Amino acid sequence: MKFLKILYLVLAAAMLVDLVPSFNTSQEVFRVFFWETNIWWYRIYKLSFLLVSVAAFWDQQKRGKLNDQ
């Protein structure tokens, strides 16, 4: 399960790298996939994926420690 742990960490890092520059822009509207959305909804969308990825990483980390004992 080490692969999943690393995958969740990479996803979280990618979401963070994409989220941080959105606070440094003056755009009001951001294009997500095929539609335009308010920049705050975009930030909430990215932040939620970031938090889910971090939570999944911590869960995998905890499971790995429990299996090692």
Residue pairs with C-beta under 8 A, 6 or more apart in sequence:
1 60
1 63
1 64
2 64
4 56
4 60
5 57
5 60
5 61
5 64
8 53
8 54
8 56
8 57
8 60
9 53
9 57
11 49
11 53
12 50
12 53
12 54
12 57
15 46
15 47
15 49
15 50
15 53
16 50
18 46
19 43
19 46
19 47
19 50
22 30
22 39
22 42
22 43
22 46
23 43
25 39
27 39
28 38
28 39
29 36
29 37
29 38
29 39
30 36
30 37
30 38
30 39
30 42
31 37
32 42
32 45
37 45
